């Protein structure tokens, strides 16, 4: 008798959560880093002003980013509700056309019209399952989590705050702006590299490419801010 083989599938299913962390953390690392670097080039040896400006930016940025995440999630939920109402109306008003759409969906997977007929009739007997099928396979829409908006806002905001304190913390630990800038650059670029690498591992893309991209983007943003502030001042 052949031995039973237990197959365990592992799929990454936390895409929205990781996306929110990526959005918040990447901006939290980059924007305060660029601001602090720019202020370092403009105000001279004045760490207190840099820290105050950085804290104000972190507060404003986390609120703005969190609100943006909330509105985006609410927009997705409202779009889903509107499309579902339309599909519910269509399966009542034009059922034959909706059945034809189901058949066309199966034919796109190389299932013949005759083979799909039983499934089409089965779905037609269950209006809720029929609408669920059309939402997923015709429109490509998944029902959003009702708590998604609040969760997204909080995740993005806290990730932004966590990321923002990394480039700002060296200025809190030293009174010399040049030393603070140097330590901030090293610490932030290392954090960006680690963050980009981890993001690549979680999302299934190249970790090395993710690390290089985040480091290059963060470094360019800070360098541009520093040089521009230095030139203006």
C-alpha positions, -999 to +999 in steps of 0.1 A: +000+000+000+015+034-010+022+057+019-001+087+022+017+119+015+006+149+035+009+180+014+010+214+032+007+245+012+022+277+024+009+309+009+015+345+017-018+360+027-010+392+046-005+414+015-025+443+028-008+444+061+027+442+046+018+468+020+007+492+048+039+487+067+059+492+035+041+525+028+045+538+063+080+526+070+095+536+037+081+571+039+089+573+076+125+565+070+129+586+039+110+619+045+124+627+080+158+616+069+157+640+040+142+668+062+169+664+088+196+663+062+182+694+046+180+713+079+216+702+087+228+720+056+207+751+063+208+758+100+244+750+109+251+735+143+216+736+158+204+701+166+176+714+187+159+730+157+165+699+136+149+677+163+119+700+167+114+702+130+118+664+127+093+657+154+068+681+139+072+664+105+068+629+120+036+640+138+022+656+107+034+629+083+020+600+104-014+617+106-015+625+069-003+590+058-027+573+082-056+594+070-046+586+034-046+549+042-080+552+058-096+570+029-081+546+004-095+516+023-129+533+026-128+540-011-121+503-019-150+493+004-174+517-012-164+507-047-170+470-038-204+478-023-215+497-054-203+470-078-220+443-057-253+462-058-250+464-096-243+427-099-273+418-076-295+439-098-282+424-130-287+388-119-324+396-113-330+419-143-308+403-170-301+367-158-295+352-193-268+377-200-252+370-166-253+333-173-236+340-207-209+359-188-203+329-165-199+307-195-175+331-212-154+331-180-151+293-180-143+293-218-114+316-210-101+287-190-106+264-220-138+248-204-164+243-231-199+258-230-214+223-225-190+215-197-197+248-180-235+245-183-240+225-151-220+249-131-239+279-146-272+264-137-260+255-102-248+291-096-281+304-110-300+285-083-280+303-055-282+341-061-257+349-034-231+324-047-238+337-082-231+373-072-200+362-052-187+344-083-193+374-106-176+397-081-145+376-079-141+362-114-157+389-136-146+420-117-116+406-098-129+421-065-126+405-031-149+416-003-128+439+020-124+434+057-149+458+074-121+468+098-096+473+070-098+512+070-090+516+107-064+488+106-047+504+076-047+539+091-032+527+124-006+504+107+006+531+083+007+558+110+027+537+135+050+524+108+057+560+098+065+570+134+088+540+139+106+547+107+108+584+114+126+581+147+155+561+132+170+590+112+161+616+139+175+597+169+212+605+163+204+643+165+189+636+199+220+619+211+247+644+201+251+682+201+272+682+170+251+685+138+278+671+115+282+641+138+244+637+139+241+639+102+268+613+097+253+589+122+218+595+108+230+587+073+247+555+084+218+543+106+191+552+081+208+537+051+214+505+070+178+505+081+166+511+046+187+482+033+174+458+060+139+470+054+142+466+016+157+431+020+130+420+044+103+434+021+117+414-007+117+382+013+081+387+025+067+397-009+086+370-029+107+395-050+145+397-050+156+408-015+189+422-028+171+443-054+147+455-028+175+465-005+194+484-032+163+502-044+153+515-009+189+525-001+193+544-034+160+562-031+166+572+005+201+583-002+191+604-033+163+621-014+185+631+016+214+641-006+192+663-028+176+679+003+210+686+019+226+701-012+196+722-020+194+736+015+232+742+016+230+760-018+200+782-007+215+791+027 
